[in-house]
Amino acid sequence: MRFCVIGAGSGGRAFAAYISSKEHPVSLYNRSYSRISEIKRKGGIEAKGALEGFFPLELVTQDLKLAVKNADVIMVVTPASAHKNIAKELTPILSTNQIIILNPGRTFGSVEVKRIIENKNLNKFVKVGETQTLLFTSRELPENKVEIIKIKNEVNFATFPNKYTHIVCDILNNVFPQLTPVDNYLEVTLNNIGMLLHPTISLLNAGMMDFGKKFKFYKEGATSRVCEVIENIELELNEIFQKLYLKQLKYYKWAEKSYGVNGANIYEAIQKVEAYKNINAPAKLITRYFTEDVPTGLVPIASLGVFLNVPTPTIDSIIQLSSILCGKDYKIEGRTIANLYLLDFLLNYLNELRISELKLKGYNEVGMILSHPEDFKMCSYCGCINFLNNKLCWACQFNNFRKICIEDLIKIEDKEPNALMRT
């Protein structure tokens, strides 16, 4: 397979080196020349840490059209705040059946990219997916170098829409066996670890960051009190998850899965992650921990909370204070249910949940009864249709059944096939 990596920061360099180590041709694109000049001059990337060696690249360029030409897979490894512009630039130069993967998507990244492509490029079909977090913990080094501190054991992955998730994972399995397909897109895109940690730690250490004081972002910045605020954000997230019938987000369980550490809570887990220990805080206040993680993480979550009638006071306060610090209105600029046109998707999702819940309570679709009448029976006493395994009639509690006949089926033929009937 031919790969294109968009972005030559620490994550992009790690991806390019890793893919090259698997002996697949890689083109590397970056908008600014300064970041790729030495990579281009030396013809590849020097990696150390979890991956060691020099890894040649087929092409290093500022020409996006040239970079994505003939690529089977396009790996977008940029801050999520750049996804919108990248999608607009990619749309006219994409080829049919190319795969785009956002690393990571943050919250609703695949939706944003897919919507832009569909609006502008109706004749070409591409699959768009996202990882729940970045596969690598890495650090950009001078010239053409990168340090890959950790390659995560597993990273959850899904496409939007869900139906292409397993297809893409099968295609990429030999290169990225770490990708774990998740059938529910919402489960991947809403489990945004970056927006859970970064804005809160940054906000509650804003004075030190603004002053330029050096400190370890996680080791020293994520104190037990700071982590209590993060725990409150996690609680608000989980109220939203509960409404959507999603698995609860527990950071300490995610850390165990991704880094192999055991902690009873967020604070303990963060302090035990070896890869976090030497990560310095940003040297300035306005960084992607605000400009990316608030508008593409916390804002869509708050918007979802409004849609589901779930209060998010802690999340709202982080958004408001971050907006003041950065001189932005992230509630206006960020991803929302409205500007991503997600209303129909969410209503259909909730309706499917309702139908699934009703089926567990004994309801069946009319179409199923008409096409498989042998799986049902009629109560001779009250005339209600029952599922074949019912010992007593659900309506009258008598045990007096007969087979369903043609006349019974005619009586329900005028109903919608997907309408539910108690059985």
C-alpha positions in Angstrom: 0.0 0.0 0.0 1.0 3.6 -0.6 0.6 6.0 2.3 0.6 9.8 2.6 1.2 11.4 6.0 -0.1 14.9 6.4 1.8 16.8 9.2 5.5 16.6 10.1 5.3 17.3 13.8 6.2 14.6 16.4 3.2 12.4 15.5 3.6 12.8 11.7 7.3 11.9 11.9 6.5 8.9 14.1 3.8 7.6 11.6 6.1 8.2 8.6 9.0 6.3 10.2 6.8 3.5 11.4 5.1 3.0 8.1 8.5 3.0 6.3 9.7 0.4 8.8 6.9 -1.8 7.5 8.4 -1.3 4.0 5.5 0.6 2.5 6.1 3.7 0.4 5.4 6.9 2.2 5.0 10.5 1.1 5.2 13.2 3.8 3.5 16.6 3.4 3.8 19.6 5.6 2.6 23.2 4.9 5.7 25.0 6.1 9.1 24.1 4.6 11.1 24.7 7.8 9.7 21.6 9.4 10.6 19.3 6.5 13.7 20.8 5.0 16.2 18.5 6.8 13.9 15.5 6.3 13.8 16.3 2.6 17.6 16.9 2.4 18.4 13.6 4.2 15.7 11.6 2.4 14.0 10.2 5.5 13.6 10.2 9.3 15.9 9.1 12.1 14.0 7.5 14.9 15.0 6.5 18.4 13.2 4.9 21.3 10.5 2.3 20.7 11.6 2.4 17.0 15.3 2.7 16.1 17.0 3.5 12.8 16.9 5.6 9.6 13.7 5.2 7.6 13.6 6.5 4.0 10.6 8.3 2.6 9.6 8.2 -1.1 8.6 11.9 -1.2 8.8 14.9 1.1 6.9 17.9 -0.2 4.8 21.0 0.4 2.7 20.1 -2.6 -0.5 18.4 -1.2 -1.7 17.3 -4.6 1.6 15.5 -5.3 1.6 14.0 -1.8 -1.8 12.3 -2.0 -1.5 11.3 -5.7 -1.8 7.4 -5.9 -1.9 7.1 -2.1 -4.2 4.3 -0.9 -4.3 5.7 2.7 -4.0 9.3 3.8 -3.0 9.6 7.5 -3.9 13.1 8.8 -1.6 13.8 11.8 -2.3 17.4 12.7 -4.2 19.2 15.5 -7.9 18.7 15.1 -8.4 22.4 14.6 -6.8 22.0 11.2 -9.1 19.2 10.0 -11.6 21.6 8.4 -9.0 23.4 6.2 -7.3 20.1 5.3 -10.6 18.6 4.2 -11.3 21.7 2.0 -7.8 21.4 0.4 -8.1 17.6 -0.1 -11.6 17.6 -1.6 -10.8 18.6 -5.2 -7.7 16.3 -5.4 -9.0 13.1 -3.9 -9.4 9.9 -5.8 -12.2 7.4 -5.5 -11.8 4.7 -2.8 -9.0 6.5 -1.0 -9.0 6.1 2.8 -8.6 9.0 5.2 -7.7 8.4 8.8 -7.6 11.2 11.4 -5.0 10.6 14.1 -6.8 11.3 16.3 -10.3 12.6 15.3 -10.9 14.3 18.6 -14.7 14.7 18.8 -16.7 14.3 15.5 -13.6 14.8 13.4 -14.7 12.2 10.8 -18.1 13.8 10.6 -16.6 17.2 9.9 -14.3 15.9 7.2 -16.9 13.6 5.6 -19.5 16.4 5.4 -17.0 18.8 3.7 -16.0 16.2 1.2 -19.5 15.1 0.4 -20.7 18.7 -0.1 -17.9 19.6 -2.5 -17.0 16.3 -4.2 -20.2 14.3 -4.9 -18.7 12.1 -7.6 -15.9 10.5 -5.6 -16.3 8.1 -2.7 -13.8 8.0 0.1 -13.9 6.3 3.5 -13.2 8.5 6.5 -12.3 7.1 10.0 -10.5 8.2 13.1 -8.5 6.9 16.0 -9.6 7.6 19.6 -6.1 8.7 20.5 -2.7 9.0 18.9 -1.0 5.7 18.4 2.4 7.1 19.4 3.7 9.0 22.4 6.5 10.8 20.6 8.7 13.9 20.7 9.9 15.9 17.7 13.7 16.3 17.7 15.9 18.7 15.7 16.6 18.2 12.0 15.0 15.0 10.7 14.7 13.2 14.0 11.9 11.9 16.2 11.8 10.1 19.6 9.1 7.5 19.8 8.6 7.1 23.5 5.8 4.6 23.3 3.7 2.7 20.7 0.4 2.0 22.4 -0.8 -1.6 22.6 -4.3 -0.8 21.4 -6.1 2.2 19.9 -9.8 2.2 19.2 -10.9 3.0 15.7 -14.1 3.6 13.8 -15.3 5.1 10.5 -18.2 7.5 9.9 -20.6 5.8 9.1 -19.8 2.7 11.1 -20.3 0.2 8.3 -16.8 0.6 6.9 -14.9 0.2 10.2 -14.1 -3.5 9.9 -13.3 -3.2 6.2 -10.7 -0.5 6.8 -9.2 -2.4 9.8 -8.8 -5.5 7.7 -7.0 -3.5 5.0 -4.6 -2.0 7.5 -4.2 -4.9 9.8 -0.7 -5.9 8.6 0.6 -2.4 9.1 -1.4 -1.3 12.1 -2.5 -4.4 14.2 -3.0 -2.0 17.1 -6.2 -0.6 15.6 -9.1 -2.1 17.4 -12.4 -1.8 15.5 -15.4 -0.5 17.4 -18.8 -1.0 16.0 -20.3 2.2 17.5 -18.7 5.4 16.1 -19.9 7.4 19.0 -18.0 5.2 21.4 -14.7 6.2 19.7 -15.3 9.8 19.0 -16.7 10.8 22.4 -13.9 9.0 24.3 -11.6 12.0 23.7 -8.8 11.7 26.3 -7.1 14.9 25.1 -10.1 17.1 25.9 -10.6 15.3 29.2 -7.0 16.1 30.4 -5.4 19.0 28.5 -7.6 22.0 29.0 -8.2 21.5 32.7 -4.5 20.9 33.5 -3.6 23.9 31.4 -6.3 26.2 32.8 -5.4 25.4 36.4 -1.7 26.0 35.8 -2.3 29.0 33.5 -0.3 31.4 35.7 2.9 29.3 35.5 2.5 28.6 31.7 1.8 32.3 31.0 4.9 33.3 33.0 7.0 30.7 31.1 7.9 28.7 34.2 9.2 25.2 33.5 7.4 22.3 35.0 6.4 18.7 34.1 2.9 19.0 32.7 1.5 15.7 34.0 3.9 14.9 36.9 3.6 18.3 38.5 0.6 20.0 36.8 -1.9 17.2 37.4 -2.0 17.4 41.2 -4.6 15.5 43.1 -6.8 18.6 43.4 -6.6 19.3 39.7 -7.5 15.7 39.0 -10.6 16.1 41.2 -11.8 18.7 38.6 -11.1 16.2 35.8 -13.1 13.6 37.8 -16.1 16.0 37.7 -15.7 16.4 33.9 -15.6 12.6 33.6 -18.9 12.4 35.7 -20.6 14.8 33.3 -19.3 12.9 30.3 -20.7 9.7 31.7 -24.2 11.2 32.2 -24.1 11.9 28.5 -22.8 8.4 27.8 -25.6 6.9 29.9 -28.2 8.7 27.8 -26.6 7.3 24.6 -26.2 3.7 26.1 -22.4 3.9 25.8 -19.8 2.3 28.0 -18.7 4.6 30.8 -15.4 6.4 30.3 -12.9 5.6 33.0 -9.5 7.2 32.4 -7.7 4.9 34.8 -9.0 1.9 32.8 -8.0 3.5 29.5 -4.5 4.1 31.0 -4.3 0.4 31.9 -5.3 -0.6 28.4 -3.0 1.8 26.6 0.0 2.0 29.0 -0.3 -1.1 31.2 -0.5 0.9 34.5 -2.8 0.2 37.4 -4.4 3.2 39.3 -7.5 3.5 41.4 -8.3 6.9 40.1 -7.2 9.5 37.5 -4.5 11.0 39.7 -2.9 7.7 40.4 -3.1 6.5 36.8 -1.5 9.7 35.4 1.3 9.6 37.9 2.1 6.0 37.0 2.3 6.5 33.2 6.0 6.3 32.5 5.6 8.1 29.1 4.2 11.2 30.9 6.9 11.7 33.4 9.3 13.8 31.4 6.8 15.7 29.3 7.3 19.4 29.9 4.5 22.0 30.1 4.2 24.2 27.0 6.5 27.2 27.1 3.5 29.5 26.4 -0.1 29.7 27.4 -1.9 29.7 24.1 -1.3 26.2 22.7 -3.3 23.4 21.1 -4.3 22.2 24.6 -6.7 25.2 24.4 -7.0 25.9 20.6 -7.6 22.2 19.7 -9.0 20.5 22.7 -11.6 23.0 23.6 -13.4 23.8 20.3 -13.0 20.2 18.9 -13.5 18.4 22.2 -15.3 20.1 25.0 -17.6 22.3 22.9 -19.2 19.4 20.9 -19.6 17.5 24.2 -21.4 20.5 25.8 -23.5 20.8 22.6 -24.4 17.2 22.9 -25.3 17.8 26.6 -27.8 20.5 25.6 -29.3 18.1 22.9 -29.7 15.4 25.5 -30.8 17.7 28.3 -27.8 16.8 30.4 -26.3 19.7 32.4 -22.5 20.2 32.0 -21.5 23.0 34.5 -17.9 22.0 34.9 -17.3 21.5 31.2 -19.1 24.8 30.5 -16.9 26.7 33.0 -13.7 25.3 31.4 -14.9 26.4 27.9 -15.8 29.9 29.2 -12.5 30.5 31.0 -10.5 29.1 28.2 -12.3 31.4 25.8 -11.4 34.4 28.0 -7.8 33.4 28.2 -7.4 32.8 24.5 -9.5 35.8 23.4 -11.9 33.5 21.4 -15.5 32.5 21.6 -15.1 28.8 21.4 -18.8 28.1 21.8 -19.2 29.9 18.4 -16.1 28.7 16.7 -16.2 25.0 17.9 -17.9 21.9 16.5 -21.6 21.6 17.5 -24.5 19.4 16.7 -26.0 22.1 14.5 -23.0 23.0 12.4 -22.1 19.4 11.8 -25.6 18.6 10.8 -25.8 15.7 13.3 -29.4 16.1 14.4 -30.8 13.4 12.0 -28.0 11.0 12.8 -28.5 11.4 16.6 -32.3 11.1 16.3 -32.0 7.9 14.2 -29.4 6.5 16.7 -31.7 7.2 19.7 -34.7 5.7 17.8 -32.7 2.5 17.0 -31.8 2.3 20.7 -35.5 2.7 21.6 -36.5 -0.1 19.2 -33.7 -2.4 20.5 -34.9 -1.8 24.0 -38.5 -2.5 23.1 -37.5 -5.7 21.3 -35.8 -6.9 24.5 -39.1 -6.3 26.2 -40.9 -8.6 23.7 -41.8 -6.3 20.8 -41.2 -7.4 17.2 -41.4 -5.6 13.9 -44.6 -6.2 11.8 -42.3 -7.1 8.8 -40.7 -9.9 10.9 -44.1 -11.3 11.8 -45.3 -11.2 8.2 -42.2 -12.8 6.8 -41.7 -15.4 9.6 -45.2 -16.3 10.9 -43.9 -19.7 12.0 -41.9 -17.9 14.8 -45.2 -16.6 16.3 -48.5 -18.0 17.6 -52.0 -16.6 18.2 -53.7 -16.6 21.6 -57.1 -18.4 21.2 -58.5 -16.6 24.2 -57.7 -12.9 23.5 -56.5 -12.9 19.9 -53.1 -11.3 20.6 -50.0 -12.4 18.7 -47.3 -14.0 20.9 -43.7 -15.0 20.3 -43.4 -18.8 19.8 -41.5 -19.3 23.1 -44.0 -17.6 25.3 -45.5 -20.0 27.8 -48.3 -17.7 28.7 -50.0 -15.0 26.6 -48.4 -11.7 27.4 -51.8 -10.0 27.4 -54.2 -12.3 29.2 -51.8 -14.8 30.9 -53.7 -17.8 29.5 -52.0 -20.8 27.9 -54.3 -21.4 24.9 -52.6 -20.9 21.6 -53.1 -21.8 17.9 -51.1 -21.3 14.7 -51.2 -18.0 12.9 -53.4 -18.2 9.8 -53.7 -16.2 6.6 -56.6 -14.2 8.0 -54.5 -13.1 11.0 -51.7 -11.8 8.7 -54.2 -9.9 6.5 -55.3 -8.0 9.6 -51.8 -6.5 10.2 -50.7 -6.1 6.5 -51.7 -2.5 6.4 -49.3 -1.5 9.2 -45.8 -0.1 8.5 -43.3 -3.0 8.2 -41.0 -1.5 10.8 -43.8 -0.8 13.2 -43.5 -2.6 16.5 -46.1 -5.0 17.9 -46.1 -6.5 21.4 -45.5 -10.3 21.1 
